[in-house]
Amino acid sequence: MIRHITALIICIVVGSLSLMADGPRNRANREQWYNNMIQTKIDYLSKQMNLTPQQKEKFEKSYRDMSNETSRLARDTRSLERQVSKKANPSDLEYEKAAEAITEFKAKEGAVELKYFNQFKTFLNKKQLFQLKLAENKWMDELMRHRGKGKNKR
């Protein structure tokens, strides 16, 4: 089972590199890749937390909504950062506002996660709530481990 998940993660990471190389003209492919990545992550987390089919259905919708919301926050923050970085002579106020937005990102992301944590509490048991963060960390560790392996093969 773990080998199948690991293989799937490797395929997603490798596939993402080829999609990113296509540039902005391939937005639909990047969106499809993002949706596939989120679905794979949801499947992984669901297995790690031993969700029932009913729980998984509720979790999938809530987790997808949370991911979309945090991704939107990240995009907006990066956009502001890029705007200021590209300016020839940004003002002190522009630097300050961009720095504030970057700093506030984690707090805003945390607020979104807390909002969805409260939703998760309505259909996950206490152990599953605890396992969620552990499973997310394990997911990221797996991605980073496979990403590092891909670099060594070049």
N, CA, C and O atoms as a GROMACS GRO file, in nm:
protein
  616
    1MET      N    1   0.083  -0.119   0.000
    1MET     CA    2   0.000   0.000   0.000
    1MET      C    3   0.088   0.124   0.000
    1MET      O    4   0.066   0.215  -0.081
    2ILE      N    5   0.186   0.130   0.090
    2ILE     CA    6   0.275   0.246   0.098
    2ILE      C    7   0.352   0.262  -0.033
    2ILE      O    8   0.376   0.374  -0.077
    3ARG      N    9   0.391   0.151  -0.095
    3ARG     CA   10   0.464   0.159  -0.221
    3ARG      C   11   0.378   0.222  -0.329
    3ARG      O   12   0.428   0.298  -0.412
    4HIS      N   13   0.249   0.189  -0.330
    4HIS     CA   14   0.159   0.247  -0.431
    4HIS      C   15   0.145   0.398  -0.409
    4HIS      O   16   0.147   0.476  -0.504
    5ILE      N   17   0.132   0.437  -0.284
    5ILE     CA   18   0.120   0.580  -0.252
    5ILE      C   19   0.250   0.651  -0.289
    5ILE      O   20   0.248   0.760  -0.347
    6THR      N   21   0.363   0.590  -0.256
    6THR     CA   22   0.492   0.648  -0.288
    6THR      C   23   0.509   0.663  -0.438
    6THR      O   24   0.556   0.766  -0.486
    7ALA      N   25   0.471   0.561  -0.514
    7ALA     CA   26   0.481   0.568  -0.659
    7ALA      C   27   0.392   0.679  -0.714
    7ALA      O   28   0.432   0.751  -0.806
    8LEU      N   29   0.275   0.692  -0.659
    8LEU     CA   30   0.183   0.796  -0.703
    8LEU      C   31   0.240   0.934  -0.674
    8LEU      O   32   0.229   1.024  -0.758
    9ILE      N   33   0.299   0.951  -0.558
    9ILE     CA   34   0.359   1.080  -0.524
    9ILE      C   35   0.472   1.112  -0.620
    9ILE      O   36   0.484   1.226  -0.666
   10ILE      N   37   0.554   1.014  -0.652
   10ILE     CA   38   0.664   1.036  -0.746
   10ILE      C   39   0.610   1.079  -0.881
   10ILE      O   40   0.662   1.173  -0.942
   11CYS      N   41   0.507   1.013  -0.928
   11CYS     CA   42   0.447   1.048  -1.058
   11CYS      C   43   0.394   1.191  -1.057
   11CYS      O   44   0.409   1.264  -1.155
   12ILE      N   45   0.332   1.230  -0.948
   12ILE     CA   46   0.277   1.365  -0.939
   12ILE      C   47   0.389   1.468  -0.941
   12ILE      O   48   0.380   1.568  -1.012
   13VAL      N   49   0.495   1.444  -0.864
   13VAL     CA   50   0.605   1.539  -0.859
   13VAL      C   51   0.673   1.550  -0.995
   13VAL      O   52   0.700   1.661  -1.041
   14VAL      N   53   0.700   1.438  -1.059
   14VAL     CA   54   0.764   1.440  -1.190
   14VAL      C   55   0.672   1.505  -1.293
   14VAL      O   56   0.717   1.584  -1.376
   15GLY      N   57   0.543   1.473  -1.287
   15GLY     CA   58   0.447   1.534  -1.378
   15GLY      C   59   0.438   1.684  -1.360
   15GLY      O   60   0.420   1.758  -1.456
   16SER      N   61   0.451   1.728  -1.237
   16SER     CA   62   0.442   1.872  -1.210
   16SER      C   63   0.558   1.947  -1.274
   16SER      O   64   0.540   2.060  -1.320
   17LEU      N   65   0.674   1.887  -1.276
   17LEU     CA   66   0.789   1.953  -1.336
   17LEU      C   67   0.768   1.975  -1.485
   17LEU      O   68   0.804   2.080  -1.538
   18SER      N   69   0.711   1.877  -1.553
   18SER     CA   70   0.687   1.892  -1.697
   18SER      C   71   0.578   1.993  -1.724
   18SER      O   72   0.586   2.066  -1.823
   19LEU      N   73   0.476   2.000  -1.641
   19LEU     CA   74   0.369   2.098  -1.660
   19LEU      C   75   0.419   2.240  -1.636
   19LEU      O   76   0.380   2.332  -1.707
   20MET      N   77   0.504   2.257  -1.537
   20MET     CA   78   0.556   2.390  -1.507
   20MET      C   79   0.645   2.440  -1.620
   20MET      O   80   0.655   2.561  -1.641
   21ALA      N   81   0.709   2.350  -1.691
   21ALA     CA   82   0.796   2.390  -1.800
   21ALA      C   83   0.717   2.446  -1.918
   21ALA      O   84   0.773   2.517  -2.000
   22ASP      N   85   0.589   2.416  -1.927
   22ASP     CA   86   0.507   2.464  -2.038
   22ASP      C   87   0.473   2.611  -2.029
   22ASP      O   88   0.430   2.669  -2.128
   23GLY      N   89   0.490   2.674  -1.915
   23GLY     CA   90   0.465   2.816  -1.900
   23GLY      C   91   0.318   2.849  -1.881
   23GLY      O   92   0.234   2.760  -1.866
   24PRO      N   93   0.289   2.978  -1.883
   24PRO     CA   94   0.153   3.023  -1.851
   24PRO      C   95   0.047   2.981  -1.952
   24PRO      O   96  -0.071   2.978  -1.918
   25ARG      N   97   0.085   2.949  -2.072
   25ARG     CA   98  -0.014   2.912  -2.172
   25ARG      C   99  -0.084   2.781  -2.140
   25ARG      O  100  -0.183   2.745  -2.203
   26ASN      N  101  -0.033   2.709  -2.042
   26ASN     CA  102  -0.090   2.579  -2.009
   26ASN      C  103  -0.161   2.582  -1.874
   26ASN      O  104  -0.149   2.488  -1.795
   27ARG      N  105  -0.236   2.689  -1.849
   27ARG     CA  106  -0.305   2.707  -1.721
   27ARG      C  107  -0.400   2.591  -1.690
   27ARG      O  108  -0.408   2.546  -1.575
   28ALA      N  109  -0.471   2.543  -1.791
   28ALA     CA  110  -0.566   2.432  -1.768
   28ALA      C  111  -0.493   2.308  -1.719
   28ALA      O  112  -0.543   2.238  -1.631
   29ASN      N  113  -0.377   2.280  -1.774
   29ASN     CA  114  -0.299   2.164  -1.729
   29ASN      C  115  -0.251   2.181  -1.585
   29ASN      O  116  -0.251   2.086  -1.507
   30ARG      N  117  -0.210   2.303  -1.551
   30ARG     CA  118  -0.166   2.328  -1.414
   30ARG      C  119  -0.282   2.314  -1.316
   30ARG      O  120  -0.264   2.261  -1.206
   31GLU      N  121  -0.399   2.360  -1.355
   31GLU     CA  122  -0.517   2.346  -1.269
   31GLU      C  123  -0.554   2.198  -1.252
   31GLU      O  124  -0.590   2.154  -1.143
   32GLN      N  125  -0.544   2.124  -1.361
   32GLN     CA  126  -0.572   1.980  -1.354
   32GLN      C  127  -0.469   1.912  -1.263
   32GLN      O  128  -0.504   1.826  -1.182
   33TRP      N  129  -0.342   1.951  -1.277
   33TRP     CA  130  -0.238   1.895  -1.191
   33TRP      C  131  -0.267   1.927  -1.045
   33TRP      O  132  -0.256   1.841  -0.959
   34TYR      N  133  -0.305   2.052  -1.018
   34TYR     CA  134  -0.336   2.093  -0.880
   34TYR      C  135  -0.451   2.010  -0.824
   34TYR      O  136  -0.443   1.962  -0.711
   35ASN      N  137  -0.556   1.995  -0.902
   35ASN     CA  138  -0.672   1.916  -0.857
   35ASN      C  139  -0.632   1.770  -0.832
   35ASN      O  140  -0.678   1.710  -0.735
   36ASN      N  141  -0.548   1.715  -0.918
   36ASN     CA  142  -0.500   1.577  -0.898
   36ASN      C  143  -0.414   1.567  -0.773
   36ASN      O  144  -0.424   1.469  -0.698
   37MET      N  145  -0.331   1.667  -0.750
   37MET     CA  146  -0.245   1.666  -0.632
   37MET      C  147  -0.329   1.673  -0.505
   37MET      O  148  -0.304   1.600  -0.410
   38ILE      N  149  -0.429   1.761  -0.504
   38ILE     CA  150  -0.515   1.773  -0.386
   38ILE      C  151  -0.591   1.642  -0.363
   38ILE      O  152  -0.603   1.596  -0.249
   39GLN      N  153  -0.642   1.582  -0.471
   39GLN     CA  154  -0.715   1.456  -0.456
   39GLN      C  155  -0.624   1.346  -0.402
   39GLN      O  156  -0.665   1.268  -0.317
   40THR      N  157  -0.502   1.340  -0.452
   40THR     CA  158  -0.407   1.240  -0.405
   40THR      C  159  -0.375   1.263  -0.257
   40THR      O  160  -0.366   1.168  -0.179
   41LYS      N  161  -0.358   1.389  -0.220
   41LYS     CA  162  -0.331   1.421  -0.080
   41LYS      C  163  -0.450   1.384   0.008
   41LYS      O  164  -0.431   1.328   0.116
   42ILE      N  165  -0.571   1.413  -0.037
   42ILE     CA  166  -0.691   1.378   0.039
   42ILE      C  167  -0.701   1.227   0.056
   42ILE      O  168  -0.733   1.179   0.165
   43ASP      N  169  -0.673   1.153  -0.049
   43ASP     CA  170  -0.676   1.006  -0.040
   43ASP      C  171  -0.572   0.956   0.060
   43ASP      O  172  -0.600   0.867   0.141
   44TYR      N  173  -0.454   1.014   0.054
   44TYR     CA  174  -0.346   0.976   0.145
   44TYR      C  175  -0.385   1.006   0.290
   44TYR      O  176  -0.372   0.920   0.378
   45LEU      N  177  -0.432   1.128   0.314
   45LEU     CA  178  -0.471   1.166   0.450
   45LEU      C  179  -0.584   1.079   0.502
   45LEU      O  180  -0.584   1.038   0.618
   46SER      N  181  -0.681   1.051   0.415
   46SER     CA  182  -0.796   0.968   0.454
   46SER      C  183  -0.751   0.830   0.498
   46SER      O  184  -0.802   0.775   0.595
   47LYS      N  185  -0.655   0.773   0.425
   47LYS     CA  186  -0.604   0.641   0.462
   47LYS      C  187  -0.526   0.647   0.593
   47LYS      O  188  -0.537   0.558   0.678
   48GLN      N  189  -0.447   0.753   0.609
   48GLN     CA  190  -0.369   0.767   0.731
   48GLN      C  191  -0.459   0.781   0.854
   48GLN      O  192  -0.423   0.737   0.963
   49MET      N  193  -0.575   0.842   0.836
   49MET     CA  194  -0.667   0.864   0.949
   49MET      C  195  -0.775   0.757   0.959
   49MET      O  196  -0.860   0.762   1.047
   50ASN      N  197  -0.772   0.659   0.868
   50ASN     CA  198  -0.871   0.551   0.865
   50ASN      C  199  -1.015   0.604   0.862
   50ASN      O  200  -1.098   0.566   0.945
   51LEU      N  201  -1.043   0.691   0.766
   51LEU     CA  202  -1.177   0.748   0.757
   51LEU      C  203  -1.275   0.649   0.697
   51LEU      O  204  -1.240   0.569   0.610
   52THR      N  205  -1.398   0.654   0.744
   52THR     CA  206  -1.505   0.576   0.684
   52THR      C  207  -1.543   0.644   0.552
   52THR      O  208  -1.509   0.760   0.531
   53PRO      N  209  -1.613   0.574   0.463
   53PRO     CA  210  -1.655   0.639   0.337
   53PRO      C  211  -1.737   0.766   0.361
   53PRO      O  212  -1.723   0.864   0.287
   54GLN      N  213  -1.823   0.765   0.462
   54GLN     CA  214  -1.903   0.884   0.492
   54GLN      C  215  -1.815   0.999   0.540
   54GLN      O  216  -1.834   1.114   0.500
   55GLN      N  217  -1.719   0.968   0.625
   55GLN     CA  218  -1.627   1.070   0.674
   55GLN      C  219  -1.543   1.124   0.560
   55GLN      O  220  -1.520   1.245   0.550
   56LYS      N  221  -1.497   1.034   0.474
   56LYS     CA  222  -1.412   1.077   0.363
   56LYS      C  223  -1.486   1.173   0.271
   56LYS      O  224  -1.428   1.270   0.224
   57GLU      N  225  -1.611   1.147   0.247
   57GLU     CA  226  -1.690   1.235   0.160
   57GLU      C  227  -1.696   1.377   0.218
   57GLU      O  228  -1.676   1.474   0.146
   58LYS      N  229  -1.724   1.387   0.346
   58LYS     CA  230  -1.730   1.518   0.411
   58LYS      C  231  -1.591   1.582   0.418
   58LYS      O  232  -1.575   1.702   0.393
   59PHE      N  233  -1.492   1.500   0.451
   59PHE     CA  234  -1.355   1.549   0.462
   59PHE      C  235  -1.306   1.603   0.328
   59PHE      O  236  -1.243   1.709   0.322
   60GLU      N  237  -1.334   1.530   0.223
   60GLU     CA  238  -1.287   1.568   0.090
   60GLU      C  239  -1.337   1.708   0.053
   60GLU      O  240  -1.259   1.791   0.007
   61LYS      N  241  -1.465   1.733   0.072
   61LYS     CA  242  -1.519   1.864   0.037
   61LYS      C  243  -1.457   1.974   0.123
   61LYS      O  244  -1.412   2.076   0.070
   62SER      N  245  -1.453   1.954   0.254
   62SER     CA  246  -1.398   2.055   0.344
   62SER      C  247  -1.250   2.078   0.319
   62SER      O  248  -1.204   2.192   0.317
   63TYR      N  249  -1.175   1.970   0.299
   63TYR     CA  250  -1.030   1.984   0.281
   63TYR      C  251  -0.999   2.053   0.149
   63TYR      O  252  -0.908   2.134   0.141
   64ARG      N  253  -1.075   2.020   0.046
   64ARG     CA  254  -1.057   2.084  -0.085
   64ARG      C  255  -1.087   2.235  -0.073
   64ARG      O  256  -1.012   2.317  -0.126
   65ASP      N  257  -1.196   2.269  -0.003
   65ASP     CA  258  -1.229   2.410   0.017
   65ASP      C  259  -1.118   2.482   0.093
   65ASP      O  260  -1.079   2.593   0.058
   66MET      N  261  -1.067   2.417   0.199
   66MET     CA  262  -0.958   2.476   0.277
   66MET      C  263  -0.834   2.496   0.191
   66MET      O  264  -0.770   2.600   0.197
   67SER      N  265  -0.801   2.396   0.112
   67SER     CA  266  -0.682   2.405   0.025
   67SER      C  267  -0.697   2.518  -0.076
   67SER      O  268  -0.602   2.592  -0.102
   68ASN      N  269  -0.815   2.530  -0.133
   68ASN     CA  270  -0.839   2.638  -0.230
   68ASN      C  271  -0.828   2.775  -0.164
   68ASN      O  272  -0.773   2.868  -0.222
   69GLU      N  273  -0.879   2.786  -0.044
   69GLU     CA  274  -0.874   2.913   0.028
   69GLU      C  275  -0.730   2.951   0.064
   69GLU      O  276  -0.690   3.066   0.047
   70THR      N  277  -0.653   2.855   0.113
   70THR     CA  278  -0.515   2.885   0.149
   70THR      C  279  -0.430   2.910   0.024
   70THR      O  280  -0.338   2.992   0.027
   71SER      N  281  -0.461   2.842  -0.085
   71SER     CA  282  -0.388   2.865  -0.210
   71SER      C  283  -0.416   3.006  -0.263
   71SER      O  284  -0.326   3.073  -0.313
   72ARG      N  285  -0.540   3.050  -0.252
   72ARG     CA  286  -0.576   3.185  -0.296
   72ARG      C  287  -0.500   3.289  -0.213
   72ARG      O  288  -0.448   3.387  -0.267
   73LEU      N  289  -0.494   3.268  -0.082
   73LEU     CA  290  -0.418   3.359   0.005
   73LEU      C  291  -0.271   3.363  -0.038
   73LEU      O  292  -0.212   3.471  -0.047
   74ALA      N  293  -0.213   3.248  -0.064
   74ALA     CA  294  -0.072   3.240  -0.103
   74ALA      C  295  -0.050   3.310  -0.237
   74ALA      O  296   0.048   3.384  -0.254
   75ARG      N  297  -0.140   3.288  -0.333
   75ARG     CA  298  -0.129   3.353  -0.465
   75ARG      C  299  -0.134   3.504  -0.451
   75ARG      O  300  -0.054   3.575  -0.511
   76ASP      N  301  -0.229   3.553  -0.372
   76ASP     CA  302  -0.244   3.697  -0.354
   76ASP      C  303  -0.119   3.757  -0.289
   76ASP      O  304  -0.072   3.864  -0.328
   77THR      N  305  -0.066   3.688  -0.190
   77THR     CA  306   0.054   3.737  -0.122
   77THR      C  307   0.173   3.738  -0.216
   77THR      O  308   0.248   3.835  -0.220
   78ARG      N  309   0.191   3.629  -0.292
   78ARG     CA  310   0.302   3.623  -0.388
   78ARG      C  311   0.288   3.730  -0.496
   78ARG      O  312   0.387   3.787  -0.541
   79SER      N  313   0.165   3.755  -0.537
   79SER     CA  314   0.141   3.856  -0.639
   79SER      C  315   0.185   3.994  -0.591
   79SER      O  316   0.252   4.067  -0.664
   80LEU      N  317   0.149   4.029  -0.470
   80LEU     CA  318   0.190   4.157  -0.414
   80LEU      C  319   0.342   4.164  -0.402
   80LEU      O  320   0.404   4.266  -0.433
   81GLU      N  321   0.400   4.055  -0.357
   81GLU     CA  322   0.546   4.049  -0.344
   81GLU      C  323   0.614   4.071  -0.480
   81GLU      O  324   0.711   4.146  -0.490
   82ARG      N  325   0.562   4.005  -0.583
   82ARG     CA  326   0.619   4.020  -0.718
   82ARG      C  327   0.603   4.162  -0.771
   82ARG      O  328   0.694   4.217  -0.834
   83GLN      N  329   0.486   4.222  -0.745
   83GLN     CA  330   0.462   4.359  -0.792
   83GLN      C  331   0.565   4.456  -0.736
   83GLN      O  332   0.619   4.539  -0.808
   84VAL      N  333   0.593   4.443  -0.608
   84VAL     CA  334   0.690   4.532  -0.544
   84VAL      C  335   0.831   4.498  -0.593
   84VAL      O  336   0.911   4.589  -0.616
   85SER      N  337   0.862   4.371  -0.608
   85SER     CA  338   0.995   4.331  -0.652
   85SER      C  339   1.027   4.379  -0.793
   85SER      O  340   1.142   4.411  -0.823
   86LYS      N  341   0.926   4.385  -0.878
   86LYS     CA  342   0.948   4.425  -1.018
   86LYS      C  343   0.958   4.575  -1.038
   86LYS      O  344   1.008   4.621  -1.141
   87LYS      N  345   0.912   4.653  -0.942
   87LYS     CA  346   0.917   4.798  -0.954
   87LYS      C  347   1.062   4.846  -0.950
   87LYS      O  348   1.145   4.791  -0.878
   88ALA      N  349   1.090   4.948  -1.029
   88ALA     CA  350   1.225   5.004  -1.032
   88ALA      C  351   1.260   5.070  -0.898
   88ALA      O  352   1.368   5.046  -0.844
   89ASN      N  353   1.171   5.150  -0.846
   89ASN     CA  354   1.196   5.221  -0.719
   89ASN      C  355   1.071   5.218  -0.632
   89ASN      O  356   0.998   5.317  -0.624
   90PRO      N  357   1.045   5.106  -0.567
   90PRO     CA  358   0.927   5.102  -0.479
   90PRO      C  359   0.942   5.200  -0.363
   90PRO      O  360   1.052   5.225  -0.315
   91SER      N  361   0.832   5.255  -0.320
   91SER     CA  362   0.835   5.347  -0.206
   91SER      C  363   0.848   5.268  -0.077
   91SER      O  364   0.828   5.147  -0.074
   92ASP      N  365   0.882   5.339   0.028
   92ASP     CA  366   0.892   5.275   0.160
   92ASP      C  367   0.757   5.217   0.201
   92ASP      O  368   0.750   5.111   0.262
   93LEU      N  369   0.649   5.289   0.166
   93LEU     CA  370   0.516   5.242   0.200
   93LEU      C  371   0.484   5.110   0.126
   93LEU      O  372   0.425   5.019   0.185
   94GLU      N  373   0.523   5.101   0.000
   94GLU     CA  374   0.500   4.978  -0.076
   94GLU      C  375   0.580   4.861  -0.016
   94GLU      O  376   0.528   4.750  -0.002
   95TYR      N  377   0.706   4.888   0.020
   95TYR     CA  378   0.785   4.784   0.086
   95TYR      C  379   0.719   4.741   0.218
   95TYR      O  380   0.710   4.622   0.248
   96GLU      N  381   0.673   4.839   0.294
   96GLU     CA  382   0.612   4.808   0.423
   96GLU      C  383   0.486   4.725   0.406
   96GLU      O  384   0.466   4.626   0.476
   97LYS      N  385   0.399   4.765   0.312
   97LYS     CA  386   0.273   4.692   0.290
   97LYS      C  387   0.299   4.550   0.242
   97LYS      O  388   0.232   4.456   0.285
   98ALA      N  389   0.396   4.534   0.154
   98ALA     CA  390   0.431   4.399   0.105
   98ALA      C  391   0.488   4.315   0.219
   98ALA      O  392   0.453   4.197   0.232
   99ALA      N  393   0.573   4.373   0.300
   99ALA     CA  394   0.632   4.300   0.412
   99ALA      C  395   0.524   4.261   0.512
   99ALA      O  396   0.526   4.150   0.566
  100GLU      N  397   0.429   4.351   0.537
  100GLU     CA  398   0.317   4.319   0.626
  100GLU      C  399   0.235   4.203   0.571
  100GLU      O  400   0.199   4.111   0.645
  101ALA      N  401   0.206   4.208   0.442
  101ALA     CA  402   0.125   4.102   0.379
  101ALA      C  403   0.196   3.967   0.390
  101ALA      O  404   0.134   3.865   0.419
  102ILE      N  405   0.326   3.967   0.366
  102ILE     CA  406   0.403   3.843   0.375
  102ILE      C  407   0.402   3.790   0.518
  102ILE      O  408   0.387   3.670   0.542
  103THR      N  409   0.420   3.881   0.614
  103THR     CA  410   0.421   3.842   0.755
  103THR      C  411   0.284   3.796   0.802
  103THR      O  412   0.274   3.701   0.880
  104GLU      N  413   0.180   3.862   0.756
  104GLU     CA  414   0.044   3.827   0.797
  104GLU      C  415  -0.007   3.699   0.732
  104GLU      O  416  -0.106   3.641   0.777
  105PHE      N  417   0.060   3.654   0.628
  105PHE     CA  418   0.015   3.535   0.556
  105PHE      C  419  -0.002   3.415   0.649
  105PHE      O  420  -0.104   3.346   0.645
  106LYS      N  421   0.097   3.389   0.732
  106LYS     CA  422   0.090   3.271   0.820
  106LYS      C  423  -0.028   3.280   0.916
  106LYS      O  424  -0.095   3.180   0.942
  107ALA      N  425  -0.053   3.401   0.968
  107ALA     CA  426  -0.166   3.419   1.060
  107ALA      C  427  -0.299   3.396   0.986
  107ALA      O  428  -0.389   3.331   1.039
  108LYS      N  429  -0.309   3.448   0.865
  108LYS     CA  430  -0.432   3.430   0.787
  108LYS      C  431  -0.450   3.283   0.750
  108LYS      O  432  -0.561   3.230   0.755
  109GLU      N  433  -0.341   3.218   0.713
  109GLU     CA  434  -0.347   3.075   0.681
  109GLU      C  435  -0.390   2.996   0.804
  109GLU      O  436  -0.471   2.904   0.794
  110GLY      N  437  -0.337   3.032   0.919
  110GLY     CA  438  -0.374   2.966   1.044
  110GLY      C  439  -0.521   2.986   1.077
  110GLY      O  440  -0.587   2.895   1.127
  111ALA      N  441  -0.573   3.105   1.050
  111ALA     CA  442  -0.715   3.133   1.074
  111ALA      C  443  -0.803   3.047   0.984
  111ALA      O  444  -0.907   2.998   1.027
  112VAL      N  445  -0.761   3.028   0.859
  112VAL     CA  446  -0.837   2.942   0.767
  112VAL      C  447  -0.834   2.798   0.818
  112VAL      O  448  -0.937   2.731   0.821
  113GLU      N  449  -0.716   2.751   0.858
  113GLU     CA  450  -0.705   2.614   0.909
  113GLU      C  451  -0.790   2.594   1.034
  113GLU      O  452  -0.852   2.489   1.050
  114LEU      N  453  -0.793   2.692   1.121
  114LEU     CA  454  -0.874   2.682   1.243
  114LEU      C  455  -1.023   2.677   1.207
  114LEU      O  456  -1.099   2.601   1.268
  115LYS      N  457  -1.064   2.757   1.111
  115LYS     CA  458  -1.204   2.755   1.067
  115LYS      C  459  -1.243   2.615   1.018
  115LYS      O  460  -1.350   2.564   1.053
  116TYR      N  461  -1.156   2.554   0.939
  116TYR     CA  462  -1.187   2.420   0.887
  116TYR      C  463  -1.168   2.312   0.994
  116TYR      O  464  -1.236   2.210   0.991
  117PHE      N  465  -1.076   2.334   1.087
  117PHE     CA  466  -1.061   2.240   1.198
  117PHE      C  467  -1.194   2.229   1.273
  117PHE      O  468  -1.236   2.119   1.310
  118ASN      N  469  -1.259   2.342   1.293
  118ASN     CA  470  -1.389   2.341   1.360
  118ASN      C  471  -1.494   2.266   1.278
  118ASN      O  472  -1.584   2.204   1.335
  119GLN      N  473  -1.484   2.270   1.147
  119GLN     CA  474  -1.573   2.190   1.063
  119GLN      C  475  -1.539   2.041   1.076
  119GLN      O  476  -1.628   1.957   1.087
  120PHE      N  477  -1.408   2.011   1.074
  120PHE     CA  478  -1.365   1.871   1.084
  120PHE      C  479  -1.414   1.808   1.215
  120PHE      O  480  -1.443   1.689   1.220
  121LYS      N  481  -1.421   1.890   1.321
  121LYS     CA  482  -1.465   1.839   1.452
  121LYS      C  483  -1.608   1.784   1.447
  121LYS      O  484  -1.647   1.706   1.534
  122THR      N  485  -1.685   1.824   1.347
  122THR     CA  486  -1.824   1.778   1.341
  122THR      C  487  -1.836   1.637   1.284
  122THR      O  488  -1.941   1.573   1.301
  123PHE      N  489  -1.732   1.586   1.218
  123PHE     CA  490  -1.743   1.451   1.160
  123PHE      C  491  -1.620   1.363   1.181
  123PHE      O  492  -1.622   1.245   1.145
  124LEU      N  493  -1.512   1.417   1.237
  124LEU     CA  494  -1.396   1.335   1.271
  124LEU      C  495  -1.393   1.314   1.422
  124LEU      O  496  -1.434   1.401   1.499
  125ASN      N  497  -1.343   1.198   1.463
  125ASN     CA  498  -1.330   1.177   1.607
  125ASN      C  499  -1.200   1.243   1.656
  125ASN      O  500  -1.119   1.289   1.576
  126LYS      N  501  -1.182   1.245   1.786
  126LYS     CA  502  -1.067   1.316   1.846
  126LYS      C  503  -0.934   1.260   1.798
  126LYS      O  504  -0.840   1.336   1.772
  127LYS      N  505  -0.926   1.130   1.785
  127LYS     CA  506  -0.801   1.068   1.738
  127LYS      C  507  -0.772   1.109   1.594
  127LYS      O  508  -0.658   1.139   1.560
  128GLN      N  509  -0.875   1.110   1.510
  128GLN     CA  510  -0.856   1.149   1.370
  128GLN      C  511  -0.816   1.296   1.358
  128GLN      O  512  -0.735   1.331   1.272
  129LEU      N  513  -0.872   1.380   1.443
  129LEU     CA  514  -0.831   1.521   1.443
  129LEU      C  515  -0.683   1.533   1.476
  129LEU      O  516  -0.611   1.611   1.414
  130PHE      N  517  -0.639   1.456   1.572
  130PHE     CA  518  -0.498   1.454   1.610
  130PHE      C  519  -0.412   1.401   1.495
  130PHE      O  520  -0.306   1.456   1.465
  131GLN      N  521  -0.459   1.294   1.432
  131GLN     CA  522  -0.382   1.231   1.325
  131GLN      C  523  -0.372   1.318   1.200
  131GLN      O  524  -0.280   1.300   1.120
  132LEU      N  525  -0.464   1.411   1.182
  132LEU     CA  526  -0.465   1.493   1.060
  132LEU      C  527  -0.334   1.568   1.043
  132LEU      O  528  -0.273   1.560   0.937
  133LYS      N  529  -0.291   1.641   1.144
  133LYS     CA  530  -0.166   1.718   1.131
  133LYS      C  531  -0.046   1.626   1.114
  133LYS      O  532   0.046   1.656   1.038
  134LEU      N  533  -0.047   1.514   1.186
  134LEU     CA  534   0.063   1.418   1.170
  134LEU      C  535   0.068   1.366   1.027
  134LEU      O  536   0.175   1.353   0.968
  135ALA      N  537  -0.049   1.336   0.972
  135ALA     CA  538  -0.057   1.284   0.835
  135ALA      C  539  -0.014   1.391   0.734
  135ALA      O  540   0.053   1.359   0.635
  136GLU      N  541  -0.051   1.517   0.758
  136GLU     CA  542  -0.008   1.625   0.667
  136GLU      C  543   0.144   1.640   0.670
  136GLU      O  544   0.207   1.659   0.566
  137ASN      N  545   0.202   1.631   0.788
  137ASN     CA  546   0.348   1.639   0.799
  137ASN      C  547   0.414   1.521   0.729
  137ASN      O  548   0.516   1.537   0.661
  138LYS      N  549   0.358   1.403   0.746
  138LYS     CA  550   0.412   1.283   0.681
  138LYS      C  551   0.403   1.296   0.529
  138LYS      O  552   0.495   1.257   0.457
  139TRP      N  553   0.291   1.351   0.480
  139TRP     CA  554   0.274   1.375   0.336
  139TRP      C  555   0.386   1.466   0.284
  139TRP      O  556   0.447   1.439   0.181
  140MET      N  557   0.411   1.574   0.357
  140MET     CA  558   0.514   1.668   0.313
  140MET      C  559   0.653   1.604   0.318
  140MET      O  560   0.735   1.626   0.229
  141ASP      N  561   0.678   1.524   0.421
  141ASP     CA  562   0.806   1.453   0.430
  141ASP      C  563   0.825   1.361   0.310
  141ASP      O  564   0.934   1.355   0.252
  142GLU      N  565   0.718   1.289   0.273
  142GLU     CA  566   0.725   1.199   0.156
  142GLU      C  567   0.755   1.279   0.028
  142GLU      O  568   0.839   1.239  -0.052
  143LEU      N  569   0.686   1.389   0.010
  143LEU     CA  570   0.710   1.472  -0.108
  143LEU      C  571   0.853   1.521  -0.114
  143LEU      O  572   0.918   1.514  -0.219
  144MET      N  573   0.903   1.569  -0.002
  144MET     CA  574   1.039   1.622   0.001
  144MET      C  575   1.142   1.512  -0.020
  144MET      O  576   1.244   1.534  -0.086
  145ARG      N  577   1.117   1.396   0.036
  145ARG     CA  578   1.210   1.284   0.019
  145ARG      C  579   1.218   1.246  -0.130
  145ARG      O  580   1.327   1.222  -0.182
  146HIS      N  581   1.104   1.240  -0.196
  146HIS     CA  582   1.102   1.201  -0.337
  146HIS      C  583   1.152   1.313  -0.427
  146HIS      O  584   1.212   1.287  -0.532
  147ARG      N  585   1.130   1.435  -0.387
  147ARG     CA  586   1.181   1.548  -0.463
  147ARG      C  587   1.334   1.545  -0.462
  147ARG      O  588   1.398   1.567  -0.564
  148GLY      N  589   1.391   1.517  -0.346
  148GLY     CA  590   1.537   1.508  -0.334
  148GLY      C  591   1.594   1.394  -0.416
  148GLY      O  592   1.702   1.407  -0.473
  149LYS      N  593   1.521   1.283  -0.423
  149LYS     CA  594   1.569   1.171  -0.503
  149LYS      C  595   1.568   1.204  -0.651
  149LYS      O  596   1.656   1.161  -0.724
  150GLY      N  597   1.470   1.280  -0.694
  150GLY     CA  598   1.461   1.320  -0.834
  150GLY      C  599   1.577   1.407  -0.877
  150GLY      O  600   1.623   1.398  -0.991
  151LYS      N  601   1.626   1.493  -0.785
  151LYS     CA  602   1.738   1.582  -0.816
  151LYS      C  603   1.866   1.503  -0.838
  151LYS      O  604   1.948   1.539  -0.922
  152ASN      N  605   1.883   1.394  -0.764
  152ASN     CA  606   2.006   1.316  -0.774
  152ASN      C  607   2.015   1.238  -0.904
  152ASN      O  608   2.123   1.194  -0.943
  153LYS      N  609   1.904   1.219  -0.972
  153LYS     CA  610   1.901   1.138  -1.094
  153LYS      C  611   1.935   1.219  -1.218
  153LYS      O  612   1.949   1.161  -1.326
  154ARG      N  613   1.950   1.349  -1.208
  154ARG     CA  614   1.978   1.431  -1.326
  154ARG      C  615   2.113   1.412  -1.380
  154ARG      O  616   2.149   1.475  -1.480
   0.00000   0.00000   0.00000
